[in-house]
């Protein structure tokens, strides 16, 4: 079997943990300690995050999409495939090394998506964009951790708090969609979404087509469209 080779590493934003980029043949993995955050062979649920969101805003002209977390670009690529040429997609990535990996050793996986004229990459906390831009987005897609808990960056917890969800709702246009990826269910988070005023749909999906681990995507809609 081909062994894993570590290509690079980077500190998490709090400086307490380390992200590691590894490669085995054509397969890539991003690790946090012994926890694998993402793998290039397992893209199904990240693609579903974008597909489900884009389906719900398909009738909008010049939609604006905010993606929290670049990862391996699966959500970005799926969003671009589901959006027209008039769309605008902002990807917020807090770890500069992840952007460098996307343009460097993992460039083939990204397939030129970072150079799509609809795409803007911002090396910043997605929370800052959510809090600072009211009624700006048709959809906000969050895949910044393994679910509604700050594992990679503890301040991500604020995104999933009742106050953070209220800010996300304010950042959406009427009828806009907040979509959140998770490696597993979280009934408390579902309730917080409802408390924040969202209409909530919880979708179970697979990591790789009909196989692989079961993941959860929350599709939370910001009321009725005006």
Protein Blocks (a to p, Z undefined) as FASTA:
>chain_A
ZZdddfbdcddfkopaccddddehjaccddehjbcfbdfklmklmmmmmmmmmmmmmmpg
hiacddehjknommmmmmmmmpcfkbccddddfblklmmmmmmmmmmmnnommmpmkbcc
ddddfklmmmmmghkbfbdcddfbgbjcdfklmklmmmmmmklmmmmmmmpcehiacddd
dfbdcfklmmmmmmnopacddddddfeljgcjddddddddehjaZZ
